[in-house]
């Protein structure tokens, strides 16, 4: 009888790839996890129970065929595992690095629920595609036939790139317009290198370019080219701009020097640390934490990126203020643990109420407690009267989330319908907007969300565009 290759969770313990020592990783922006060796990847994949109803798959926004590629990995059929993985995911090695698996696939793993410890799905996913790159299995898109239609995509983030990949596979001409000098959006400039090294993103950009996608960089819509001009040039347009407008702080002194936006801070750091760019605001110290007492306000993944970046820049101290407790923070628990290991202090149940100094030197902090649940079911923070204290701070980073820019005004498109939150109103699963031939995907529709959801939206939208183009072609042929 053949040996059972799976269901080894009973006698094989969960193991993550080796994590570099906290003291060592504080000194650089390299990724903190080592790569699985082949034998270890096979062993960890073999822990999968191959359950009849795979909750890991149903809780993945892309519905990745996780049990299938785990089984293929466990049995040494790695090229097939790669083919299955990339069939549903445009960027599996990126998702393997930055998806909050503890909230999605791994958090819903059946053997995790039974107390055996989840399968290390994300690490195996990363290993499969990194190996595929090393072995030369990842190839540029070569369409079976070229089509006459073209699609313009505004925004080179994960949603736009995913749509571009799918459209090129179908032979559609694709042009991506982006305000930055490098494609990737937040993958390039928002997420630090210790979570996602930038050569991983750059090689994907190059793969798309090699497959025929045209990139128009340093292009501001409404300034360098109008939205109407883009619509006139293409058969369809996808809005995939993301949300970049930072939510602001309130309270006395909130405009003081030394209070900066999270995205400005992270972009400067990524440019300097990962690309060797010269950034004036970094050189001047405005966006540099070296030698400073740093306070980051917020509890999401962006806040985690900021505190861990400040540690690597040589901050004197780094503290994170969050108005709820640890159990109710929106950021990844894994990232919080990594931050604590690296020396970040978390001040739970605290909120800023004022800032001292023309150049900030302290945050006036109010202690909180959790009261009755709000409409979402989460307990609402309540102020504890008389509990204020001063927290020394030379640099305060606002990581309170992001809101959409006013595209109706910026692009002179009053007919483009938006929601009361300012996001573009688009049809679920297709991305169709109120303007004919115009679609929208990712955070500009959802609000600030996950990379994996943007990829899902981009792929779904590409399918919808192809269906619409085929329908038009059929009508024209009659």
C-alpha positions as CSV (number, residue, x, y, z in Angstrom):
1,X,0.0,0.0,0.0
2,X,1.3,3.5,-0.9
3,X,2.3,5.6,2.0
4,X,-0.2,8.4,2.9
5,X,1.5,11.7,2.0
6,X,-0.9,13.9,3.9
7,X,-2.7,14.2,7.2
8,X,0.6,14.4,9.1
9,X,-0.6,17.1,11.5
10,X,-1.0,14.5,14.2
11,X,2.7,13.8,14.5
12,X,4.3,16.7,12.7
13,X,4.2,20.0,14.5
14,X,3.6,23.4,12.9
15,X,6.8,25.2,12.0
16,X,7.3,28.6,10.4
17,X,10.5,29.3,8.4
18,X,13.3,30.4,10.6
19,X,12.9,34.0,11.8
20,X,16.0,36.2,12.0
21,X,17.0,37.4,15.5
22,X,15.3,40.6,16.5
23,X,18.6,42.4,17.2
24,X,19.9,41.5,13.8
25,X,16.8,42.4,11.8
26,X,16.6,45.8,13.6
27,X,19.7,46.8,11.6
28,X,18.4,46.4,8.1
29,X,15.3,46.3,5.9
30,X,15.6,42.8,4.6
31,X,12.8,40.3,5.0
32,X,12.7,38.7,8.5
33,X,11.8,35.2,7.5
34,X,14.2,32.8,5.8
35,X,13.0,30.6,2.9
36,X,11.7,27.0,3.5
37,X,14.1,24.3,2.4
38,X,12.5,21.8,0.0
39,X,12.2,19.1,2.6
40,X,10.7,21.4,5.2
41,X,8.2,22.8,2.7
42,X,7.1,19.3,1.8
43,X,6.9,18.3,5.5
44,X,4.8,21.3,6.5
45,X,2.5,21.0,3.4
46,X,1.9,17.3,4.4
47,X,0.2,18.5,7.6
48,X,-2.9,19.5,5.5
49,X,-5.9,17.3,6.4
50,X,-7.3,17.6,2.8
51,X,-10.7,18.2,4.4
52,X,-13.9,17.8,2.4
53,X,-14.9,21.5,2.9
54,X,-11.7,23.5,2.8
55,X,-12.4,26.6,4.9
56,X,-8.9,27.9,4.0
57,X,-10.1,28.1,0.4
58,X,-13.5,29.6,1.1
59,X,-12.0,32.3,3.4
60,X,-9.4,33.3,0.8
61,X,-10.7,36.2,-1.3
62,X,-9.2,34.6,-4.4
63,X,-10.5,31.2,-3.5
64,X,-7.1,29.7,-4.1
65,X,-6.9,26.0,-4.5
66,X,-4.9,25.7,-1.3
67,X,-5.4,21.9,-0.5
68,X,-4.4,21.0,-4.1
69,X,-1.2,22.9,-4.2
70,X,-0.3,21.8,-0.6
71,X,-0.7,18.1,-1.7
72,X,1.4,18.7,-4.8
73,X,4.1,20.3,-2.7
74,X,4.0,17.5,-0.2
75,X,4.6,15.0,-3.0
76,X,7.4,16.9,-4.7
77,X,5.4,18.0,-7.7
78,X,6.4,21.6,-7.3
79,X,6.0,22.9,-10.9
80,X,2.4,21.6,-10.9
81,X,1.9,23.3,-7.5
82,X,3.0,26.5,-9.0
83,X,0.7,26.1,-12.0
84,X,-2.3,25.5,-9.7
85,X,-1.3,28.4,-7.4
86,X,-0.9,31.0,-10.2
87,X,-4.1,29.9,-11.9
88,X,-6.2,31.8,-9.3
89,X,-3.6,34.4,-8.0
90,X,-1.7,36.9,-10.1
91,X,0.9,37.4,-7.4
92,X,1.1,34.4,-5.1
93,X,4.6,35.1,-3.8
94,X,3.4,38.6,-2.8
95,X,0.3,37.3,-1.0
96,X,2.4,34.7,0.7
97,X,4.5,37.5,2.2
98,X,1.9,40.1,3.1
99,X,-1.5,38.6,3.4
100,X,-2.9,38.5,7.0
101,X,-3.1,34.7,6.9
102,X,-4.0,34.6,10.6
103,X,-7.3,36.3,9.7
104,X,-7.9,34.5,6.4
105,X,-6.8,31.1,5.3
106,X,-4.7,30.0,8.2
107,X,-7.1,31.4,10.8
108,X,-9.8,29.2,9.3
109,X,-7.7,26.0,8.9
110,X,-9.6,23.0,10.2
111,X,-6.7,21.5,12.1
112,X,-6.1,24.9,13.7
113,X,-9.7,24.7,15.1
114,X,-8.9,21.3,16.4
115,X,-5.9,22.5,18.3
116,X,-3.1,21.1,16.2
117,X,-1.8,24.4,14.8
118,X,-2.6,25.7,11.4
119,X,-0.8,24.6,8.2
120,X,1.8,27.3,7.3
121,X,-0.1,28.2,4.1
122,X,1.5,31.6,3.5
123,X,5.1,30.4,3.8
124,X,4.5,27.4,1.5
125,X,2.8,29.7,-1.0
126,X,5.8,32.0,-1.0
127,X,8.2,29.1,-1.3
128,X,6.3,27.6,-4.3
129,X,6.5,30.8,-6.4
130,X,10.0,31.9,-5.3
131,X,11.2,28.4,-6.4
132,X,9.3,28.9,-9.7
133,X,11.2,32.1,-10.3
134,X,14.5,30.5,-9.5
135,X,13.7,27.5,-11.8
136,X,12.6,29.7,-14.7
137,X,9.0,28.5,-14.7
138,X,7.6,32.0,-14.5
139,X,7.2,33.3,-18.1
140,X,6.0,36.6,-19.6
141,X,2.5,36.5,-21.0
142,X,2.3,35.4,-24.7
143,X,-1.3,35.7,-25.9
144,X,-2.6,33.1,-28.3
145,X,-3.9,35.9,-30.5
146,X,-3.7,39.7,-30.3
147,X,-7.0,41.7,-30.2
148,X,-7.6,45.1,-31.6
149,X,-9.1,46.6,-28.4
150,X,-7.1,48.5,-25.8
151,X,-7.7,49.2,-22.1
152,X,-6.3,52.1,-20.1
153,X,-5.7,51.5,-16.4
154,X,-5.2,54.4,-14.0
155,X,-3.1,53.2,-11.1
156,X,-0.2,50.6,-11.0
157,X,-1.1,49.1,-7.7
158,X,-2.1,45.4,-7.2
159,X,-5.6,45.8,-8.6
160,X,-4.5,47.5,-11.8
161,X,-1.6,45.1,-12.3
162,X,-3.8,42.1,-11.8
163,X,-6.3,43.4,-14.3
164,X,-3.5,44.2,-16.8
165,X,-2.1,40.6,-16.5
166,X,-5.5,39.0,-17.2
167,X,-6.3,41.4,-20.1
168,X,-2.9,40.8,-21.7
169,X,-3.4,37.0,-21.5
170,X,-6.5,37.5,-23.6
171,X,-4.6,39.6,-26.2
172,X,-5.9,43.0,-25.2
173,X,-3.6,46.0,-25.5
174,X,-3.0,47.5,-22.0
175,X,-1.6,50.9,-21.0
176,X,-1.1,51.7,-17.3
177,X,-0.9,55.3,-16.1
178,X,0.6,56.1,-12.7
179,X,1.6,59.1,-10.7
180,X,4.8,57.5,-9.4
181,X,8.1,56.8,-11.1
182,X,7.9,53.0,-10.3
183,X,4.9,50.7,-10.7
184,X,3.5,48.7,-7.8
185,X,1.6,51.3,-5.8
186,X,1.7,50.5,-2.1
187,X,3.5,47.3,-2.9
188,X,6.5,49.5,-3.9
189,X,6.3,52.6,-1.7
190,X,3.9,51.7,1.1
191,X,5.0,48.3,2.4
192,X,8.5,48.2,3.9
193,X,11.1,45.9,2.6
194,X,11.3,43.8,5.8
195,X,7.8,42.5,4.8
196,X,8.2,42.7,1.0
197,X,11.6,43.1,-0.6
198,X,11.3,45.3,-3.6
199,X,13.0,43.1,-6.2
200,X,10.0,40.8,-5.7
201,X,7.7,43.6,-7.0
202,X,10.1,44.9,-9.6
203,X,10.4,41.5,-11.3
204,X,6.6,41.3,-11.6
205,X,6.5,44.8,-13.1
206,X,9.2,43.7,-15.6
207,X,7.3,40.5,-16.4
208,X,4.2,42.5,-17.3
209,X,6.3,44.9,-19.5
210,X,8.0,41.9,-21.2
211,X,4.5,40.6,-21.9
212,X,3.5,43.8,-23.7
213,X,2.0,46.0,-21.0
214,X,2.8,49.7,-21.6
215,X,3.6,51.8,-18.5
216,X,3.2,55.6,-18.5
217,X,4.9,56.7,-15.3
218,X,5.1,60.1,-13.5
219,X,1.7,60.8,-15.0
220,X,-0.9,62.8,-13.0
221,X,-4.4,62.5,-14.4
222,X,-6.0,65.9,-14.7
223,X,-2.6,67.6,-15.2
224,X,-0.4,65.6,-17.6
225,X,-3.4,64.0,-19.4
226,X,-7.1,64.4,-18.9
227,X,-9.5,61.6,-18.0
228,X,-11.5,62.4,-21.1
229,X,-8.3,61.9,-23.2
230,X,-7.7,58.5,-21.7
231,X,-11.3,57.5,-22.4
232,X,-10.9,58.6,-26.0
233,X,-7.7,56.6,-26.4
234,X,-9.1,53.3,-25.1
235,X,-12.1,51.0,-25.5
236,X,-12.4,50.7,-21.7
237,X,-10.8,52.4,-18.7
238,X,-10.2,51.0,-15.2
239,X,-9.9,53.3,-12.2
240,X,-7.5,51.6,-9.8
241,X,-6.0,54.5,-7.9
242,X,-6.3,53.2,-4.4
243,X,-6.9,55.6,-1.5
244,X,-4.1,57.9,-0.5
245,X,-5.7,60.8,1.4
246,X,-4.7,60.4,5.1
247,X,-7.2,60.9,7.8
248,X,-6.2,63.8,10.0
249,X,-5.6,64.4,13.7
250,X,-7.7,66.8,15.7
251,X,-6.9,68.7,18.9
252,X,-4.7,71.6,20.0
253,X,-1.3,71.6,18.3
254,X,-2.3,69.0,15.6
255,X,-0.6,71.2,13.0
256,X,2.8,71.3,14.7
257,X,6.0,70.6,12.9
258,X,7.1,67.0,13.4
259,X,3.6,65.5,12.9
260,X,3.7,63.7,9.6
261,X,1.6,61.4,7.5
262,X,2.3,57.7,7.6
263,X,2.4,57.3,3.8
264,X,4.8,60.2,3.4
265,X,7.0,58.6,6.0
266,X,6.9,55.1,4.6
267,X,7.4,56.3,1.0
268,X,10.5,58.3,2.0
269,X,11.9,55.3,3.9
270,X,11.3,52.9,1.0
271,X,12.9,55.2,-1.5
272,X,16.0,55.6,0.6
273,X,16.4,52.1,2.1
274,X,15.2,50.0,-0.9
275,X,16.1,52.0,-4.0
276,X,18.9,54.3,-2.8
277,X,17.0,57.4,-3.8
278,X,17.9,60.8,-2.3
279,X,14.9,62.3,-0.5
280,X,15.2,65.8,0.8
281,X,12.7,65.4,3.6
282,X,14.6,62.3,4.8
283,X,18.0,64.1,4.6
284,X,16.6,67.0,6.6
285,X,15.3,64.8,9.3
286,X,11.7,65.6,8.7
287,X,10.8,62.0,7.6
288,X,13.7,60.3,9.5
289,X,13.3,58.8,13.0
290,X,17.0,58.5,13.8
291,X,17.7,59.5,17.4
292,X,14.1,60.6,18.1
293,X,11.3,59.7,20.4
294,X,8.7,58.4,18.0
295,X,5.0,58.1,18.6
296,X,2.8,56.4,16.1
297,X,-1.0,56.8,16.4
298,X,-3.1,54.0,15.1
299,X,-3.5,50.2,15.4
300,X,-3.7,48.9,11.8
301,X,-1.0,47.3,9.6
302,X,0.2,50.7,8.4
303,X,0.9,51.7,12.0
304,X,2.9,48.4,12.4
305,X,4.9,49.3,9.3
306,X,5.7,52.7,10.7
307,X,6.8,51.5,14.2
308,X,9.0,48.8,12.7
309,X,10.5,51.3,10.2
310,X,11.3,53.8,13.0
311,X,13.2,51.1,14.9
312,X,15.3,50.4,11.9
313,X,16.1,54.0,11.4
314,X,17.6,54.2,14.8
315,X,14.9,55.9,16.9
316,X,15.6,56.5,20.5
317,X,12.2,55.1,21.5
318,X,9.1,54.0,19.6
319,X,5.7,53.9,21.1
320,X,2.3,53.0,19.5
321,X,-0.9,54.6,20.8
322,X,-4.1,52.7,20.1
323,X,-7.5,53.6,21.6
324,X,-8.7,50.0,22.0
325,X,-7.0,47.0,23.6
326,X,-4.8,44.4,21.9
327,X,-7.7,42.0,21.2
328,X,-9.6,44.7,19.3
329,X,-6.8,46.1,17.1
330,X,-7.3,45.8,13.4
331,X,-3.7,45.0,12.5
332,X,-2.1,41.6,12.3
333,X,-1.3,39.9,15.6
334,X,1.8,38.4,13.9
335,X,3.1,41.9,13.0
336,X,2.4,43.2,16.5
337,X,4.5,40.4,18.0
338,X,7.3,41.1,15.5
339,X,7.2,44.8,16.5
340,X,7.4,43.9,20.2
341,X,10.3,41.6,19.6
342,X,12.1,44.5,17.9
343,X,11.6,46.9,20.8
344,X,8.3,48.7,20.1
345,X,6.2,49.6,23.1
346,X,2.4,49.5,22.8
347,X,0.3,51.8,24.8
348,X,-3.2,50.2,24.7
349,X,-6.4,52.1,25.5
350,X,-4.8,55.5,24.9
351,X,-5.6,58.3,22.5
352,X,-4.0,61.7,21.8
353,X,-5.9,64.8,22.8
354,X,-3.3,67.5,22.2
355,X,0.3,68.2,21.1
356,X,2.8,70.4,22.7
357,X,5.5,72.6,21.1
358,X,5.7,74.5,17.8
359,X,8.0,71.7,16.8
360,X,6.3,68.9,18.6
361,X,7.9,67.7,21.9
362,X,5.1,65.8,23.6
363,X,1.8,64.2,23.0
364,X,-0.9,64.8,25.6
365,X,-2.4,61.3,26.0
366,X,-5.8,60.4,27.4
367,X,-6.3,56.9,28.9
368,X,-9.4,55.0,27.7
369,X,-11.6,52.1,28.7
370,X,-13.9,49.9,26.6
371,X,-17.6,50.5,27.1
372,X,-20.7,49.2,25.4
373,X,-20.5,47.7,21.8
374,X,-21.1,50.0,18.9
375,X,-23.1,49.3,15.7
376,X,-20.3,47.0,14.5
377,X,-20.3,45.0,17.7
378,X,-17.0,46.3,18.9
379,X,-16.7,47.9,22.3
380,X,-16.5,51.6,22.0
381,X,-13.6,53.4,23.7
382,X,-14.6,55.8,26.6
383,X,-12.5,58.5,28.1
384,X,-11.2,58.0,31.7
385,X,-11.5,61.5,33.2
386,X,-8.4,62.9,34.8
387,X,-6.1,60.3,33.3
388,X,-4.1,62.6,31.0
389,X,-0.3,62.5,30.8
390,X,2.5,63.7,28.5
391,X,4.3,61.3,26.2
392,X,7.6,62.8,25.0
393,X,7.7,62.9,21.2
394,X,10.0,64.4,18.6
395,X,8.3,62.7,15.7
396,X,4.5,61.8,15.6
397,X,3.3,59.6,12.7
398,X,-0.4,59.6,11.8
399,X,-1.5,56.1,10.8
400,X,-5.2,56.6,11.2
401,X,-6.2,55.1,7.8
402,X,-6.9,56.5,4.3
403,X,-9.7,58.1,2.5
404,X,-10.3,58.5,-1.3
405,X,-9.3,61.6,-3.2
406,X,-12.1,63.6,-4.8
407,X,-11.8,62.1,-8.3
408,X,-15.0,63.8,-9.5
409,X,-13.4,67.2,-8.9
410,X,-9.7,66.3,-9.7
411,X,-10.7,64.7,-13.0
412,X,-13.6,67.0,-13.8
413,X,-16.0,64.0,-14.0
414,X,-19.2,65.1,-12.2
415,X,-21.2,62.2,-13.8
416,X,-19.0,59.6,-12.1
417,X,-21.1,58.4,-9.2
418,X,-19.5,58.2,-5.8
419,X,-20.7,56.9,-2.5
420,X,-21.2,59.0,0.6
421,X,-17.7,57.9,1.7
422,X,-16.3,59.3,-1.5
423,X,-15.4,56.0,-3.0
424,X,-16.3,55.3,-6.6
425,X,-19.7,53.5,-6.9
426,X,-19.1,50.4,-8.9
427,X,-21.0,47.2,-9.6
428,X,-20.1,44.3,-7.4
429,X,-17.9,41.6,-9.1
430,X,-17.6,43.5,-12.4
431,X,-16.4,47.0,-11.4
432,X,-18.8,48.7,-13.9
433,X,-19.4,52.4,-12.9
434,X,-22.0,54.9,-13.9
435,X,-19.9,56.0,-16.9
436,X,-20.1,53.7,-20.0
437,X,-16.8,51.8,-20.5
438,X,-15.4,52.9,-17.2
439,X,-14.7,50.4,-14.4
440,X,-13.2,50.7,-10.9
441,X,-11.4,48.2,-8.7
442,X,-9.7,47.9,-5.3
443,X,-9.5,50.4,-2.5
444,X,-11.1,53.3,-4.6
445,X,-14.2,51.2,-4.5
446,X,-13.9,49.3,-1.2
447,X,-12.1,51.9,0.9
448,X,-8.8,50.9,2.5
449,X,-8.6,47.1,2.3
450,X,-6.3,44.2,1.6
451,X,-4.0,43.7,-1.3
452,X,-5.6,40.3,-1.9
453,X,-9.0,41.9,-2.4
454,X,-7.6,44.4,-4.9
455,X,-6.1,41.4,-6.8
456,X,-9.5,39.7,-6.8
457,X,-11.3,42.9,-8.0
458,X,-8.7,43.4,-10.8
459,X,-9.2,39.8,-12.0
460,X,-13.0,39.9,-11.8
461,X,-13.0,43.3,-13.6
462,X,-10.8,42.0,-16.4
463,X,-13.3,39.1,-17.0
464,X,-16.2,41.6,-17.1
465,X,-14.4,43.8,-19.6
466,X,-13.6,40.8,-21.9
467,X,-17.3,39.8,-21.7
468,X,-18.3,43.4,-22.6
469,X,-15.8,43.7,-25.5
470,X,-16.9,40.3,-26.8
471,X,-20.6,41.4,-26.7
472,X,-19.8,44.6,-28.6
473,X,-17.8,42.6,-31.2
474,X,-20.7,40.2,-31.6
475,X,-23.2,43.1,-32.2
476,X,-20.8,44.7,-34.7
477,X,-20.5,41.5,-36.6
478,X,-24.2,41.0,-37.1
